[in-house]
């Protein structure tokens, strides 16, 4: 039986150029074209001072940006794995022109160039908007908890104090282990002064290491006390303990705004707040800063249903319509109903009993409300079902209650329900794709700023994937070529 024969490994194979390594319509050429276009259009931003003649020349930023976009595009985020790809992956060899930066160079660029990576993200989103891929007619906003690059075990003040006591005990043991107790005071002085001439160097090194641990734990304790936090991560102080599908984990809250037309990510933010309740105006303002205008329509789930903030945004941004999913409150489920009499400024319940103004401007759920209390509840046949208070039933009326009632009615109308029902079809797929690319270890950097950098790369490559799937290669290359990438 005959088989397809492989090439002879000992026979020379000829190629005309590196360009023969990848097909003419390969997505890697899109990555190359976009980065080259952005950097050539904004040379003053990316031209950095070179090393002196005695030093080794640096890699141009374009090389490392291309490598990261290609890596994340293909689910490779580790700097060590990216280094390996530069030696064996023909697409990466073509992309970098045969350059092979080491993993330290690759890793440090991502850590130290947040602003440049953010600039690439922003310019690419501007291109998507200007060429009609992002239209800002309808945008869906959602958040998702992503585990931080740290252990699940979080520290409390009590745990820190226990650790500090344990370290003090170890230091005491090491000091006592040094031969000759009469040397102890002298040795402590040598440690404090940094004198390297002390004997028993191995014990000194261990003591110094433990002292560094004490300083770090004390800093973490100070942060907790200053910010009123109950928990802190030992290796990422900015990560917060958040509830997720996997239980409570140290995490960041990733916010994205997805344009409905082509499912492109119009904006993304990383926040440390666990809930989404206050994120809506921040995201809309961020979209405005990123793309120069606000969406005509915004869809969000009930986690964003903060009536005060929604009212403020709709008043500030003329013409914007915000649709948030609603849930029934305890008052909606009650058999007893309350009707407000604006002329008398009081409520009448469905049993005909009056509730009069009891107090003004009480803080309720970060808003202000007037409180009305029943004055005819005693003897009412429904009192046991209505309230457990002997003083009578109370009802709160927010200062913007009329607007709240109208907004809720609009959200529960056929139009409102229809608009909020399509939110999942817009925003959940991008999150699914990004988490698939992330793999088992979603984040590799620590701290809010660096995590934001990673999310900027992920959202950019997500948009790239969408773009190469919906636009013909030649047409896309022409659009990239003709676009004015220079920042005004």
C-alpha positions as a Markdown table, in Angstrom:
| # | Residue | x | y | z |
|---|---|---|---|---|
| 1 | Unk | 0.0 | 0.0 | 0.0 |
| 2 | Unk | 1.3 | 3.4 | -0.9 |
| 3 | Unk | 1.4 | 6.4 | 1.5 |
| 4 | Unk | 1.9 | 10.1 | 1.0 |
| 5 | Unk | 5.7 | 10.5 | 1.5 |
| 6 | Unk | 7.1 | 13.3 | 3.7 |
| 7 | Unk | 9.9 | 15.6 | 2.5 |
| 8 | Unk | 13.5 | 14.4 | 2.9 |
| 9 | Unk | 14.9 | 16.2 | 6.0 |
| 10 | Unk | 18.4 | 16.2 | 4.6 |
| 11 | Unk | 17.4 | 17.9 | 1.4 |
| 12 | Unk | 17.5 | 21.7 | 1.1 |
| 13 | Unk | 14.1 | 23.4 | 0.8 |
| 14 | Unk | 14.1 | 26.8 | -0.9 |
| 15 | Unk | 11.8 | 29.8 | -0.2 |
| 16 | Unk | 11.9 | 33.2 | -1.7 |
| 17 | Unk | 11.3 | 35.2 | 1.5 |
| 18 | Unk | 9.8 | 35.2 | 5.0 |
| 19 | Unk | 6.6 | 36.4 | 3.3 |
| 20 | Unk | 6.1 | 32.9 | 1.9 |
| 21 | Unk | 5.6 | 31.5 | 5.4 |
| 22 | Unk | 2.0 | 32.7 | 5.8 |
| 23 | Unk | -0.9 | 32.9 | 3.3 |
| 24 | Unk | -1.8 | 36.2 | 1.8 |
| 25 | Unk | -5.2 | 36.4 | 3.6 |
| 26 | Unk | -4.0 | 35.2 | 7.0 |
| 27 | Unk | -5.4 | 37.2 | 10.0 |
| 28 | Unk | -1.9 | 37.7 | 11.3 |
| 29 | Unk | -1.5 | 40.2 | 8.4 |
| 30 | Unk | -4.4 | 42.2 | 9.8 |
| 31 | Unk | -2.7 | 42.4 | 13.2 |
| 32 | Unk | 0.5 | 43.5 | 11.5 |
| 33 | Unk | -1.2 | 46.1 | 9.4 |
| 34 | Unk | -3.2 | 47.7 | 12.3 |
| 35 | Unk | -0.2 | 48.0 | 14.6 |
| 36 | Unk | 2.0 | 49.4 | 11.8 |
| 37 | Unk | -0.7 | 51.9 | 10.8 |
| 38 | Unk | -1.4 | 53.1 | 14.4 |
| 39 | Unk | 2.3 | 53.6 | 15.2 |
| 40 | Unk | 3.3 | 55.1 | 11.8 |
| 41 | Unk | 0.4 | 57.6 | 12.2 |
| 42 | Unk | 1.5 | 58.5 | 15.8 |
| 43 | Unk | 5.3 | 58.3 | 15.6 |
| 44 | Unk | 5.9 | 61.0 | 18.2 |
| 45 | Unk | 4.1 | 58.9 | 20.8 |
| 46 | Unk | 6.0 | 55.7 | 20.1 |
| 47 | Unk | 9.5 | 57.0 | 19.3 |
| 48 | Unk | 11.5 | 56.4 | 22.5 |
| 49 | Unk | 15.1 | 57.3 | 23.2 |
| 50 | Unk | 17.5 | 54.6 | 22.2 |
| 51 | Unk | 20.2 | 53.2 | 24.4 |
| 52 | Unk | 23.7 | 54.7 | 24.2 |
| 53 | Unk | 26.0 | 53.2 | 21.7 |
| 54 | Unk | 27.5 | 51.0 | 24.4 |
| 55 | Unk | 24.2 | 49.5 | 25.3 |
| 56 | Unk | 22.1 | 47.0 | 23.4 |
| 57 | Unk | 19.4 | 48.4 | 21.1 |
| 58 | Unk | 15.8 | 47.9 | 22.3 |
| 59 | Unk | 13.1 | 46.1 | 20.5 |
| 60 | Unk | 10.7 | 48.5 | 18.8 |
| 61 | Unk | 7.3 | 48.7 | 20.6 |
| 62 | Unk | 5.5 | 47.6 | 17.4 |
| 63 | Unk | 7.2 | 44.1 | 17.7 |
| 64 | Unk | 6.0 | 43.5 | 21.3 |
| 65 | Unk | 2.5 | 44.9 | 20.6 |
| 66 | Unk | 2.1 | 42.6 | 17.6 |
| 67 | Unk | 3.4 | 39.7 | 19.6 |
| 68 | Unk | 0.9 | 40.3 | 22.4 |
| 69 | Unk | -2.1 | 40.8 | 20.1 |
| 70 | Unk | -1.2 | 37.6 | 18.2 |
| 71 | Unk | -0.7 | 35.7 | 21.4 |
| 72 | Unk | -4.0 | 36.7 | 23.1 |
| 73 | Unk | -5.8 | 36.2 | 19.7 |
| 74 | Unk | -4.7 | 32.6 | 19.9 |
| 75 | Unk | -5.2 | 32.1 | 23.7 |
| 76 | Unk | -1.4 | 32.5 | 24.6 |
| 77 | Unk | -0.9 | 35.1 | 27.3 |
| 78 | Unk | 2.1 | 33.7 | 29.1 |
| 79 | Unk | 5.4 | 35.6 | 28.3 |
| 80 | Unk | 7.3 | 32.3 | 28.5 |
| 81 | Unk | 5.0 | 30.6 | 26.1 |
| 82 | Unk | 5.2 | 33.7 | 23.8 |
| 83 | Unk | 9.0 | 33.4 | 23.8 |
| 84 | Unk | 8.8 | 29.8 | 22.7 |
| 85 | Unk | 6.4 | 30.8 | 19.9 |
| 86 | Unk | 9.0 | 33.3 | 18.5 |
| 87 | Unk | 11.3 | 30.3 | 17.9 |
| 88 | Unk | 9.0 | 27.7 | 16.4 |
| 89 | Unk | 5.8 | 29.4 | 15.2 |
| 90 | Unk | 6.1 | 30.4 | 11.5 |
| 91 | Unk | 3.3 | 33.0 | 11.8 |
| 92 | Unk | 5.2 | 34.7 | 14.7 |
| 93 | Unk | 8.5 | 34.4 | 12.9 |
| 94 | Unk | 6.9 | 36.2 | 10.0 |
| 95 | Unk | 5.2 | 38.8 | 12.3 |
| 96 | Unk | 8.4 | 39.7 | 14.1 |
| 97 | Unk | 10.7 | 39.3 | 11.2 |
| 98 | Unk | 12.7 | 36.6 | 12.9 |
| 99 | Unk | 13.2 | 38.5 | 16.2 |
| 100 | Unk | 13.2 | 36.5 | 19.4 |
| 101 | Unk | 12.8 | 38.6 | 22.5 |
| 102 | Unk | 13.2 | 36.7 | 25.8 |
| 103 | Unk | 10.3 | 36.3 | 28.2 |
| 104 | Unk | 11.6 | 39.0 | 30.6 |
| 105 | Unk | 11.5 | 41.6 | 27.8 |
| 106 | Unk | 8.0 | 40.4 | 26.8 |
| 107 | Unk | 6.7 | 40.4 | 30.3 |
| 108 | Unk | 8.2 | 43.8 | 31.3 |
| 109 | Unk | 6.6 | 45.5 | 28.3 |
| 110 | Unk | 3.1 | 44.5 | 29.3 |
| 111 | Unk | 3.7 | 45.6 | 32.9 |
| 112 | Unk | 5.4 | 48.9 | 32.1 |
| 113 | Unk | 3.4 | 50.2 | 29.1 |
| 114 | Unk | -0.2 | 50.4 | 30.2 |
| 115 | Unk | -0.7 | 53.8 | 28.4 |
| 116 | Unk | 0.6 | 52.6 | 25.1 |
| 117 | Unk | -1.6 | 49.5 | 25.1 |
| 118 | Unk | -4.6 | 51.6 | 26.1 |
| 119 | Unk | -3.8 | 53.9 | 23.2 |
| 120 | Unk | -3.8 | 51.0 | 20.8 |
| 121 | Unk | -7.1 | 49.8 | 22.2 |
| 122 | Unk | -8.7 | 53.3 | 21.9 |
| 123 | Unk | -7.5 | 53.9 | 18.3 |
| 124 | Unk | -8.8 | 50.6 | 17.2 |
| 125 | Unk | -12.2 | 51.2 | 18.7 |
| 126 | Unk | -12.2 | 54.6 | 17.0 |
| 127 | Unk | -11.5 | 52.9 | 13.7 |
| 128 | Unk | -14.4 | 50.5 | 14.3 |
| 129 | Unk | -16.8 | 53.3 | 15.0 |
| 130 | Unk | -15.7 | 55.6 | 12.2 |
| 131 | Unk | -16.0 | 52.7 | 9.7 |
| 132 | Unk | -19.5 | 51.7 | 10.9 |
| 133 | Unk | -18.7 | 48.5 | 12.8 |
| 134 | Unk | -19.7 | 50.2 | 16.1 |
| 135 | Unk | -22.8 | 52.4 | 15.6 |
| 136 | Unk | -23.8 | 53.2 | 19.2 |
| 137 | Unk | -27.5 | 52.9 | 18.4 |
| 138 | Unk | -28.0 | 50.1 | 21.0 |
| 139 | Unk | -25.4 | 49.1 | 23.6 |
| 140 | Unk | -25.7 | 46.4 | 26.2 |
| 141 | Unk | -23.7 | 46.7 | 29.4 |
| 142 | Unk | -22.8 | 43.9 | 31.8 |
| 143 | Unk | -20.2 | 42.9 | 34.4 |
| 144 | Unk | -18.5 | 39.7 | 35.3 |
| 145 | Unk | -16.2 | 38.7 | 38.2 |
| 146 | Unk | -12.8 | 37.5 | 37.0 |
| 147 | Unk | -10.5 | 35.8 | 39.6 |
| 148 | Unk | -7.4 | 37.8 | 40.5 |
| 149 | Unk | -3.9 | 36.3 | 40.1 |
| 150 | Unk | -3.7 | 35.4 | 43.8 |
| 151 | Unk | -4.6 | 32.7 | 46.3 |
| 152 | Unk | -8.2 | 32.2 | 47.4 |
| 153 | Unk | -7.0 | 32.6 | 51.0 |
| 154 | Unk | -7.7 | 36.1 | 52.1 |
| 155 | Unk | -6.1 | 37.8 | 55.1 |
| 156 | Unk | -8.1 | 39.4 | 57.9 |
| 157 | Unk | -6.8 | 41.7 | 60.6 |
| 158 | Unk | -6.9 | 38.7 | 63.0 |
| 159 | Unk | -4.9 | 36.5 | 60.6 |
| 160 | Unk | -2.3 | 39.2 | 60.1 |
| 161 | Unk | -1.9 | 39.6 | 63.9 |
| 162 | Unk | -1.5 | 35.8 | 64.2 |
| 163 | Unk | 1.1 | 35.8 | 61.5 |
| 164 | Unk | 3.0 | 38.7 | 63.1 |
| 165 | Unk | 3.1 | 36.9 | 66.4 |
| 166 | Unk | 4.4 | 33.8 | 64.6 |
| 167 | Unk | 7.1 | 35.7 | 62.8 |
| 168 | Unk | 8.2 | 37.4 | 66.1 |
| 169 | Unk | 8.5 | 34.0 | 67.7 |
| 170 | Unk | 10.7 | 32.7 | 64.7 |
| 171 | Unk | 12.9 | 35.8 | 64.9 |
| 172 | Unk | 13.4 | 35.1 | 68.6 |
| 173 | Unk | 14.3 | 31.5 | 67.9 |
| 174 | Unk | 16.9 | 32.5 | 65.3 |
| 175 | Unk | 18.4 | 35.0 | 67.7 |
| 176 | Unk | 18.6 | 32.4 | 70.4 |
| 177 | Unk | 20.2 | 29.9 | 67.9 |
| 178 | Unk | 23.2 | 32.1 | 67.4 |
| 179 | Unk | 26.1 | 30.9 | 69.5 |
| 180 | Unk | 26.7 | 33.0 | 72.6 |
| 181 | Unk | 23.9 | 34.9 | 74.1 |
| 182 | Unk | 26.4 | 37.7 | 74.9 |
| 183 | Unk | 26.6 | 38.4 | 71.2 |
| 184 | Unk | 22.8 | 39.0 | 70.9 |
| 185 | Unk | 22.6 | 42.8 | 71.5 |
| 186 | Unk | 25.6 | 43.4 | 69.2 |
| 187 | Unk | 24.0 | 41.2 | 66.5 |
| 188 | Unk | 20.8 | 43.1 | 66.6 |
| 189 | Unk | 22.7 | 46.4 | 66.2 |
| 190 | Unk | 24.5 | 44.9 | 63.2 |
| 191 | Unk | 21.2 | 43.8 | 61.6 |
| 192 | Unk | 19.7 | 47.3 | 62.0 |
| 193 | Unk | 22.9 | 49.0 | 60.6 |
| 194 | Unk | 23.1 | 46.6 | 57.6 |
| 195 | Unk | 26.6 | 45.4 | 58.7 |
| 196 | Unk | 27.5 | 42.4 | 56.6 |
| 197 | Unk | 30.4 | 41.5 | 58.8 |
| 198 | Unk | 28.2 | 39.7 | 61.3 |
| 199 | Unk | 28.8 | 36.0 | 61.9 |
| 200 | Unk | 26.1 | 33.3 | 61.5 |
| 201 | Unk | 25.1 | 34.9 | 58.2 |
| 202 | Unk | 22.5 | 32.3 | 57.5 |
| 203 | Unk | 20.5 | 33.3 | 60.6 |
| 204 | Unk | 20.9 | 37.0 | 59.8 |
| 205 | Unk | 19.5 | 36.4 | 56.3 |
| 206 | Unk | 16.5 | 34.6 | 57.6 |
| 207 | Unk | 15.9 | 37.3 | 60.2 |
| 208 | Unk | 16.1 | 40.0 | 57.5 |
| 209 | Unk | 13.6 | 38.1 | 55.3 |
| 210 | Unk | 11.2 | 37.8 | 58.3 |
| 211 | Unk | 11.5 | 41.5 | 59.0 |
| 212 | Unk | 10.5 | 42.2 | 55.4 |
| 213 | Unk | 7.5 | 40.0 | 55.9 |
| 214 | Unk | 6.6 | 42.0 | 59.0 |
| 215 | Unk | 6.7 | 45.2 | 57.0 |
| 216 | Unk | 4.5 | 43.8 | 54.2 |
| 217 | Unk | 1.9 | 42.5 | 56.7 |
| 218 | Unk | 1.9 | 45.8 | 58.5 |
| 219 | Unk | 1.3 | 47.6 | 55.3 |
| 220 | Unk | -1.6 | 45.3 | 54.5 |
| 221 | Unk | -3.0 | 45.8 | 57.9 |
| 222 | Unk | -2.8 | 49.6 | 57.5 |
| 223 | Unk | -4.7 | 49.4 | 54.2 |
| 224 | Unk | -7.5 | 47.4 | 55.7 |
| 225 | Unk | -7.9 | 49.8 | 58.6 |
| 226 | Unk | -7.7 | 52.9 | 56.4 |
| 227 | Unk | -10.2 | 51.6 | 53.8 |
| 228 | Unk | -12.4 | 49.8 | 56.3 |
| 229 | Unk | -11.9 | 46.4 | 54.6 |
| 230 | Unk | -12.5 | 43.0 | 56.2 |
| 231 | Unk | -10.3 | 41.0 | 53.8 |
| 232 | Unk | -7.2 | 41.6 | 51.8 |
| 233 | Unk | -5.2 | 39.4 | 49.4 |
| 234 | Unk | -1.6 | 38.6 | 50.4 |
| 235 | Unk | -0.2 | 39.2 | 46.9 |
| 236 | Unk | -2.7 | 41.6 | 45.3 |
| 237 | Unk | -4.0 | 44.2 | 47.7 |
| 238 | Unk | -6.3 | 45.8 | 45.2 |
| 239 | Unk | -8.3 | 42.6 | 44.5 |
| 240 | Unk | -11.5 | 42.3 | 46.5 |
| 241 | Unk | -13.4 | 39.3 | 47.8 |
| 242 | Unk | -16.4 | 38.9 | 45.5 |
| 243 | Unk | -19.2 | 36.5 | 45.2 |
| 244 | Unk | -19.1 | 34.4 | 42.0 |
| 245 | Unk | -20.4 | 31.1 | 40.6 |
| 246 | Unk | -17.4 | 29.4 | 42.2 |
| 247 | Unk | -18.1 | 30.9 | 45.6 |
| 248 | Unk | -16.3 | 33.9 | 47.1 |
| 249 | Unk | -13.0 | 34.6 | 45.4 |
| 250 | Unk | -10.5 | 37.5 | 45.2 |
| 251 | Unk | -11.5 | 39.1 | 42.0 |
| 252 | Unk | -12.0 | 42.1 | 39.8 |
| 253 | Unk | -15.3 | 43.2 | 38.3 |
| 254 | Unk | -14.9 | 43.5 | 34.5 |
| 255 | Unk | -17.4 | 45.8 | 32.8 |
| 256 | Unk | -18.0 | 45.8 | 29.1 |
| 257 | Unk | -20.3 | 47.7 | 26.7 |
| 258 | Unk | -21.2 | 45.7 | 23.6 |
| 259 | Unk | -22.6 | 47.4 | 20.5 |
| 260 | Unk | -25.6 | 45.5 | 19.2 |
| 261 | Unk | -25.0 | 45.7 | 15.4 |
| 262 | Unk | -21.8 | 43.7 | 15.1 |
| 263 | Unk | -21.4 | 42.6 | 18.7 |
| 264 | Unk | -18.2 | 44.7 | 19.0 |
| 265 | Unk | -17.0 | 45.9 | 22.4 |
| 266 | Unk | -17.4 | 49.6 | 22.5 |
| 267 | Unk | -15.8 | 50.1 | 25.9 |
| 268 | Unk | -14.4 | 48.1 | 28.9 |
| 269 | Unk | -13.5 | 49.0 | 32.4 |
| 270 | Unk | -12.1 | 47.2 | 35.4 |
| 271 | Unk | -13.5 | 48.1 | 38.9 |
| 272 | Unk | -13.0 | 46.9 | 42.4 |
| 273 | Unk | -16.7 | 47.3 | 43.5 |
| 274 | Unk | -18.4 | 44.0 | 43.8 |
| 275 | Unk | -21.9 | 45.1 | 42.6 |
| 276 | Unk | -22.9 | 46.8 | 39.4 |
| 277 | Unk | -25.3 | 49.2 | 41.0 |
| 278 | Unk | -23.3 | 52.3 | 40.5 |
| 279 | Unk | -21.5 | 51.4 | 37.3 |
| 280 | Unk | -24.0 | 52.5 | 34.7 |
| 281 | Unk | -23.2 | 56.3 | 34.6 |
| 282 | Unk | -19.5 | 55.5 | 34.8 |
| 283 | Unk | -19.7 | 53.2 | 31.7 |
| 284 | Unk | -21.7 | 55.7 | 29.7 |
| 285 | Unk | -19.3 | 58.5 | 30.5 |
| 286 | Unk | -16.4 | 56.2 | 29.6 |
| 287 | Unk | -18.0 | 55.4 | 26.2 |
| 288 | Unk | -18.3 | 59.1 | 25.6 |
| 289 | Unk | -14.7 | 59.7 | 26.4 |
| 290 | Unk | -13.6 | 56.7 | 24.3 |
| 291 | Unk | -15.7 | 57.3 | 21.2 |
| 292 | Unk | -16.9 | 60.9 | 21.5 |
| 293 | Unk | -20.6 | 60.3 | 21.9 |
| 294 | Unk | -23.1 | 58.3 | 24.0 |
| 295 | Unk | -25.3 | 55.5 | 22.8 |
| 296 | Unk | -28.9 | 56.2 | 21.8 |
| 297 | Unk | -30.1 | 53.2 | 23.8 |
| 298 | Unk | -28.5 | 51.3 | 26.7 |
| 299 | Unk | -29.7 | 47.8 | 27.9 |
| 300 | Unk | -28.7 | 46.4 | 31.3 |
| 301 | Unk | -29.8 | 43.8 | 33.8 |
| 302 | Unk | -31.4 | 44.4 | 37.1 |
| 303 | Unk | -28.0 | 44.7 | 38.8 |
| 304 | Unk | -27.8 | 48.2 | 37.3 |
| 305 | Unk | -31.3 | 49.2 | 38.3 |
| 306 | Unk | -30.4 | 52.3 | 40.3 |
| 307 | Unk | -33.3 | 54.7 | 39.6 |
| 308 | Unk | -31.5 | 57.8 | 40.9 |
| 309 | Unk | -28.5 | 57.3 | 38.7 |
| 310 | Unk | -30.6 | 56.3 | 35.7 |
| 311 | Unk | -32.7 | 59.5 | 36.1 |
| 312 | Unk | -29.5 | 61.6 | 36.4 |
| 313 | Unk | -28.0 | 60.1 | 33.2 |
| 314 | Unk | -31.2 | 60.5 | 31.1 |
| 315 | Unk | -31.4 | 64.2 | 32.2 |
| 316 | Unk | -27.7 | 64.8 | 31.6 |
| 317 | Unk | -27.4 | 63.0 | 28.2 |
| 318 | Unk | -30.4 | 64.3 | 26.2 |
| 319 | Unk | -32.1 | 61.6 | 24.1 |
| 320 | Unk | -30.5 | 58.6 | 25.7 |
| 321 | Unk | -32.9 | 55.8 | 26.7 |
| 322 | Unk | -31.9 | 53.3 | 29.4 |
| 323 | Unk | -33.7 | 50.0 | 29.8 |
| 324 | Unk | -32.9 | 47.9 | 32.9 |
| 325 | Unk | -34.6 | 44.6 | 33.9 |
| 326 | Unk | -37.0 | 44.9 | 36.8 |
| 327 | Unk | -37.9 | 42.6 | 39.7 |
| 328 | Unk | -41.0 | 42.6 | 41.8 |
| 329 | Unk | -40.6 | 44.3 | 45.2 |
| 330 | Unk | -42.3 | 43.2 | 48.4 |
| 331 | Unk | -44.9 | 46.0 | 47.9 |
| 332 | Unk | -45.7 | 44.6 | 44.5 |
| 333 | Unk | -46.5 | 41.2 | 46.0 |
| 334 | Unk | -48.8 | 42.6 | 48.7 |
| 335 | Unk | -52.5 | 42.3 | 48.6 |
| 336 | Unk | -52.8 | 45.6 | 50.3 |
| 337 | Unk | -52.2 | 48.6 | 48.0 |
| 338 | Unk | -51.3 | 52.2 | 48.8 |
| 339 | Unk | -52.4 | 55.2 | 46.7 |
| 340 | Unk | -50.8 | 58.6 | 47.1 |
| 341 | Unk | -53.0 | 61.7 | 47.4 |
| 342 | Unk | -50.8 | 64.6 | 46.2 |
| 343 | Unk | -53.2 | 67.3 | 47.4 |
| 344 | Unk | -53.2 | 66.0 | 51.0 |
| 345 | Unk | -49.7 | 64.7 | 50.9 |
| 346 | Unk | -50.7 | 61.4 | 52.4 |
| 347 | Unk | -51.4 | 57.7 | 51.4 |
| 348 | Unk | -54.7 | 55.8 | 51.5 |
| 349 | Unk | -54.5 | 52.0 | 51.7 |
| 350 | Unk | -56.9 | 49.7 | 50.0 |
| 351 | Unk | -58.7 | 49.3 | 53.4 |
| 352 | Unk | -59.4 | 53.0 | 53.4 |
| 353 | Unk | -56.9 | 53.9 | 56.2 |
| 354 | Unk | -54.8 | 57.0 | 56.1 |
| 355 | Unk | -51.0 | 57.2 | 56.3 |
| 356 | Unk | -49.7 | 60.7 | 57.1 |
| 357 | Unk | -46.3 | 62.3 | 56.8 |
| 358 | Unk | -44.1 | 61.1 | 59.7 |
| 359 | Unk | -40.6 | 62.3 | 58.7 |
| 360 | Unk | -38.8 | 63.9 | 55.8 |
| 361 | Unk | -35.6 | 63.2 | 53.8 |
| 362 | Unk | -34.6 | 59.9 | 55.5 |
| 363 | Unk | -31.8 | 58.1 | 53.8 |
| 364 | Unk | -33.0 | 54.9 | 52.2 |
| 365 | Unk | -30.8 | 52.8 | 49.9 |
| 366 | Unk | -28.5 | 55.7 | 49.2 |
| 367 | Unk | -31.5 | 57.9 | 48.3 |
| 368 | Unk | -33.8 | 60.2 | 50.2 |
| 369 | Unk | -37.4 | 59.4 | 51.0 |
| 370 | Unk | -40.3 | 60.8 | 53.1 |
| 371 | Unk | -41.8 | 58.4 | 55.5 |
| 372 | Unk | -45.6 | 58.0 | 56.0 |
| 373 | Unk | -47.1 | 56.2 | 58.9 |
| 374 | Unk | -50.6 | 54.8 | 59.4 |
| 375 | Unk | -52.8 | 56.6 | 62.0 |
| 376 | Unk | -55.8 | 54.3 | 61.7 |
| 377 | Unk | -54.2 | 50.9 | 61.7 |
| 378 | Unk | -55.4 | 49.9 | 65.2 |
| 379 | Unk | -58.4 | 47.7 | 64.9 |
| 380 | Unk | -57.9 | 47.1 | 61.1 |
| 381 | Unk | -58.8 | 43.5 | 60.2 |
| 382 | Unk | -55.8 | 43.3 | 57.9 |
| 383 | Unk | -53.3 | 44.7 | 60.3 |
| 384 | Unk | -51.7 | 41.3 | 61.1 |
| 385 | Unk | -51.1 | 40.7 | 57.4 |
| 386 | Unk | -49.9 | 44.3 | 56.7 |
| 387 | Unk | -47.4 | 45.0 | 59.5 |
| 388 | Unk | -45.8 | 43.7 | 62.7 |
| 389 | Unk | -45.3 | 47.2 | 64.1 |
| 390 | Unk | -47.6 | 48.2 | 67.0 |
| 391 | Unk | -47.2 | 51.8 | 65.8 |
| 392 | Unk | -48.8 | 51.2 | 62.5 |
| 393 | Unk | -47.7 | 50.6 | 58.9 |
| 394 | Unk | -45.1 | 52.8 | 57.3 |
| 395 | Unk | -44.6 | 53.6 | 53.6 |
| 396 | Unk | -41.6 | 55.4 | 52.1 |
| 397 | Unk | -41.9 | 57.8 | 49.2 |
| 398 | Unk | -38.7 | 58.7 | 47.4 |
| 399 | Unk | -38.3 | 62.4 | 46.4 |
| 400 | Unk | -38.3 | 61.3 | 42.8 |
| 401 | Unk | -41.1 | 58.7 | 43.3 |
| 402 | Unk | -43.2 | 60.0 | 40.4 |
| 403 | Unk | -40.3 | 59.5 | 38.0 |
| 404 | Unk | -39.6 | 56.1 | 39.5 |
| 405 | Unk | -43.2 | 54.9 | 39.0 |
| 406 | Unk | -43.2 | 56.1 | 35.4 |
| 407 | Unk | -39.9 | 54.4 | 34.7 |
| 408 | Unk | -40.9 | 51.1 | 36.2 |
| 409 | Unk | -44.2 | 51.2 | 34.2 |
| 410 | Unk | -42.2 | 51.8 | 31.0 |
| 411 | Unk | -39.8 | 48.9 | 31.8 |
| 412 | Unk | -42.7 | 46.5 | 32.5 |
| 413 | Unk | -44.5 | 47.5 | 29.3 |
| 414 | Unk | -44.3 | 45.3 | 26.2 |
| 415 | Unk | -41.6 | 47.6 | 24.7 |
| 416 | Unk | -39.6 | 47.6 | 27.9 |
| 417 | Unk | -39.7 | 43.8 | 28.3 |
| 418 | Unk | -38.8 | 43.3 | 24.7 |
| 419 | Unk | -35.8 | 45.6 | 24.9 |
| 420 | Unk | -34.4 | 44.1 | 28.1 |
| 421 | Unk | -35.0 | 40.5 | 26.8 |
| 422 | Unk | -32.4 | 40.9 | 24.0 |
| 423 | Unk | -29.6 | 42.0 | 26.3 |
| 424 | Unk | -28.3 | 38.5 | 26.8 |
| 425 | Unk | -28.0 | 37.9 | 23.1 |
| 426 | Unk | -25.7 | 40.9 | 22.8 |
| 427 | Unk | -23.4 | 40.9 | 25.8 |
| 428 | Unk | -23.0 | 37.3 | 27.0 |
| 429 | Unk | -21.2 | 35.9 | 23.9 |
| 430 | Unk | -18.3 | 38.4 | 24.2 |
| 431 | Unk | -17.7 | 37.4 | 27.8 |
| 432 | Unk | -17.9 | 33.7 | 26.9 |
| 433 | Unk | -15.3 | 34.2 | 24.1 |
| 434 | Unk | -12.9 | 36.3 | 26.4 |
| 435 | Unk | -13.1 | 33.7 | 29.2 |
| 436 | Unk | -12.4 | 30.9 | 26.7 |
| 437 | Unk | -9.3 | 32.8 | 25.6 |
| 438 | Unk | -8.2 | 33.4 | 29.2 |
| 439 | Unk | -8.2 | 29.6 | 30.1 |
| 440 | Unk | -7.9 | 28.3 | 33.6 |
| 441 | Unk | -5.7 | 31.2 | 34.8 |
| 442 | Unk | -7.7 | 34.2 | 33.6 |
| 443 | Unk | -5.3 | 37.0 | 34.7 |
| 444 | Unk | -1.5 | 37.0 | 34.9 |
| 445 | Unk | -0.9 | 40.5 | 36.3 |
| 446 | Unk | -1.7 | 42.0 | 39.7 |
| 447 | Unk | -3.1 | 45.4 | 40.6 |
| 448 | Unk | -6.0 | 47.4 | 39.1 |
| 449 | Unk | -3.8 | 49.2 | 36.5 |
| 450 | Unk | -2.1 | 46.1 | 35.2 |
| 451 | Unk | -5.3 | 44.1 | 35.2 |
| 452 | Unk | -6.9 | 46.9 | 33.1 |
| 453 | Unk | -4.0 | 46.5 | 30.7 |
| 454 | Unk | -4.8 | 42.8 | 30.3 |
| 455 | Unk | -8.5 | 43.4 | 29.7 |
| 456 | Unk | -7.6 | 46.0 | 27.1 |
| 457 | Unk | -5.7 | 43.4 | 25.2 |
| 458 | Unk | -8.5 | 40.8 | 25.5 |
| 459 | Unk | -11.2 | 43.2 | 24.4 |
| 460 | Unk | -9.0 | 44.3 | 21.4 |
| 461 | Unk | -8.4 | 40.8 | 20.2 |
| 462 | Unk | -12.1 | 40.0 | 20.7 |
| 463 | Unk | -13.0 | 42.8 | 18.3 |
| 464 | Unk | -10.3 | 41.6 | 15.9 |
| 465 | Unk | -11.8 | 38.2 | 15.9 |
| 466 | Unk | -15.2 | 39.7 | 15.1 |
| 467 | Unk | -13.8 | 41.9 | 12.5 |
| 468 | Unk | -12.0 | 39.2 | 10.5 |
| 469 | Unk | -15.2 | 37.1 | 10.6 |
| 470 | Unk | -17.6 | 39.7 | 9.3 |
| 471 | Unk | -15.4 | 41.5 | 6.7 |
| 472 | Unk | -13.6 | 40.2 | 3.6 |
| 473 | Unk | -9.8 | 40.3 | 3.9 |
| 474 | Unk | -9.1 | 42.6 | 0.9 |
| 475 | Unk | -11.8 | 45.0 | 1.9 |
| 476 | Unk | -10.6 | 45.2 | 5.5 |
| 477 | Unk | -7.0 | 45.7 | 4.4 |
| 478 | Unk | -8.1 | 48.6 | 2.2 |
| 479 | Unk | -10.1 | 50.2 | 5.0 |
| 480 | Unk | -7.1 | 50.0 | 7.4 |
| 481 | Unk | -4.8 | 51.4 | 4.7 |
| 482 | Unk | -7.2 | 54.4 | 4.0 |
| 483 | Unk | -8.1 | 55.2 | 7.6 |
| 484 | Unk | -6.5 | 58.3 | 9.2 |
| 485 | Unk | -4.9 | 56.8 | 12.3 |
| 486 | Unk | -3.2 | 60.0 | 13.5 |
| 487 | Unk | -4.7 | 61.5 | 16.6 |
| 488 | Unk | -6.0 | 65.0 | 16.0 |
